[in-house]
Amino acid sequence: MKERLSKRLPTFTEAEKKLLKGSSDFFWLNYYTTMNASDATNSKAAGSVYGKGGLSEDQDINLSISPDWKLTDMQCSIVPWGCKKLVQWIAERYENPPIFITENGCVFDDKLIEGKVIVAERVEFF
């Protein structure tokens, strides 16, 4: 990260680094989707995942989704193990802080039938 983004990263004094290290009480997480990442250094992307927002360009990676993953109406892949794996990684990396999933969800074209919204896809998602 330092090599690729050095001019865009903030700088901290040694005193600020000492003050910040270990100062977090909890970890808040917004999770919506999972993607595969592969090295893009010497390859062309097999396909594009919309909305990269600079992530793949900064990291020199290709992002893709598996063709067998179900998608929401916003084309986000539904990968239940992705959230679990991310939470496990955060717990290990940051020495098991309390983790709060503050946002998680899916977009589907809900239908109003006889005064009720049918939410079968949402129930399956959760």
N, C-alpha and C positions, 0 to 999 in steps of 0.2 A: 504494500500500500504506500509506504513512504517513497519508494522508487518511482511509482507511477503518478502519485498525486501530491507530491511534496509541496507544491506551490498552493494547493487548495486546502491543505490540512492546517488546523490551528496549532499554535505552539504553546507550550506550558513551561513555566519556570520549574526548577526542582522542588521548590516549596509547594507549588500548585499540584504537581504530580504526587507528592507525599500526602497532601490533603485529600486528593481525589481517590487514591488507591484504597479499595476496600470500604468506601463510604456508602455504597448502595445498600438499602434496606430490603429491596425487593426488585423483581423484574416484571415489567408489564410487556405483554406480547399481543400484537395484532397479527392474526394468521388467516390467510384466505386461500392459498394455493401452494402447490409444490411443482417444481420444474427440475428437469435433469440439466446438469451443467457439464460441459466438456471443454477441453482446451481448444482455443481457437488460434493459437500462435501460428500454426502452419496448415490451417485448413479453412475451407469455405463453409459457411453455415449451411446445413442441410435444409433449413427452413427457418423462418423468423417467428418468434413469439412476440406479439405486439406488446407495446408498453414497457419496453426494456428500461427506459428512463436513464440511460447511461450506465446502468449496472454492468451489463456485459462488455460494454466498450471500456470501462475503467478496469475491469478484471481480465479482459482479453479472453472471454469465454463465449461459447455458443449455448443458448438456452433452448430446450425442447421439451415437449411433453410426449408421453407414451400414447400411441394410438388406441390402446385398450382402456385408457382412463375415461370415465364419464366426465362431461363438461357441464358447467352451469350455463345459463343463458348469456353470461358475459364472457364465455369461453375460458373460464378458469377451470383448471383440472381439479377433480375431486379425488383426493389422495389421503384417506384417513391416517395411514401410517406416517405421512409426511409431518403432520402436526406432532404426533407422538415422538418421532425421531428428533424433531427440532427441540421439543421440551426436554428430552433426555440430554441432548447436546448442551443446552443452556445450563441444565443442572450440573453436569459434569464440568463444563468449562468455568463456571462461576461459583463452584463449591456449594451447590444446592441451595440457592436463595429461594425464598417464597416466590412462586411464579403465578402471576395472574393473567389469564387470557382475557384481555379487555375487549377485543373485537374478534369475531369469527362468524362466518355466515356464507350465504350463497344467494345468487340471484336466479330466480325462476319467474316465468310469466304466469303468475297466479291467476286462476280462473274463479270467478264468482258464479257458483251454481246453487240455485235455490236459496240465495241469501247467505251462503257459506263459502269461504275460501278453501279450496282443496289444496292441501299442502303436502301431499305424499312425498314429493321430491325432497322437501325440507326435512321431513321426519326421517327419511332414509339418510340424508346428509348427516344429521346429528346422530 
